[in-house]
Amino acid sequence: IERNRNGSLRRQKAPGSEIQTPSPGKCKEKRVATFLSIHNRLLMRGSRVVIPKKLQRDVLDQLHLGHQ
């Protein structure tokens, strides 16, 4: 509790209370995580292989080498 400039009292927010945590049904990461699995050392999302953004160009280049 603190005083306003006019002298009246007001309740002060607790530190960190402005941080909102998403509800479980609304968080995209949590929804995706329910579909993730590891199969033969590969990260899978359902039947798809998950390739991190940083590696996507390299993987694509390697895949195209087989066509040349």
C-alpha positions in Angstrom: 0.0 0.0 0.0 1.3 3.5 -0.8 0.0 7.0 -0.8 -1.1 9.0 -3.9 0.1 12.6 -4.3 -3.2 13.7 -2.9 -2.6 11.7 0.3 -5.1 8.9 -0.3 -4.0 5.3 0.0 -3.8 2.9 -2.9 -2.8 -0.7 -3.1 0.5 -1.3 -4.9 0.8 -4.3 -7.3 3.0 -7.1 -6.2 6.3 -7.3 -8.1 5.9 -9.6 -11.2 2.1 -9.4 -11.0 2.0 -7.7 -14.4 3.5 -10.8 -16.0 0.7 -12.9 -17.4 1.1 -16.6 -17.9 -0.8 -18.1 -20.8 -3.5 -20.6 -20.1 -2.6 -24.2 -21.2 -5.1 -24.3 -24.0 -3.9 -21.0 -25.5 -0.2 -21.6 -25.7 1.0 -22.7 -29.1 4.2 -24.2 -27.8 2.3 -26.4 -25.4 -0.1 -27.6 -28.1 2.8 -28.4 -30.5 4.7 -30.2 -27.7 1.8 -32.7 -27.4 2.6 -33.9 -30.9 6.4 -34.1 -30.6 8.2 -37.4 -30.3 11.6 -38.9 -31.0 11.9 -41.8 -33.4 15.3 -43.2 -34.4 17.0 -40.1 -33.0 14.8 -37.8 -35.1 12.5 -35.2 -33.7 9.1 -35.8 -35.1 5.8 -33.9 -35.2 3.3 -36.6 -36.1 4.7 -38.1 -39.3 6.9 -35.1 -40.1 10.6 -34.6 -39.3 11.2 -31.4 -37.4 14.2 -29.4 -38.7 15.3 -26.3 -36.8 15.2 -23.1 -38.8 19.0 -22.7 -38.6 19.5 -26.0 -40.3 16.7 -25.9 -42.9 18.8 -24.4 -45.7 21.6 -26.9 -45.1 19.2 -29.9 -45.1 17.5 -28.6 -48.3 20.9 -28.3 -50.0 21.8 -31.8 -49.0 18.5 -33.2 -50.3 19.1 -31.4 -53.6 22.5 -33.0 -54.0 20.8 -36.3 -54.6 19.1 -34.9 -57.7 22.2 -33.6 -59.4 
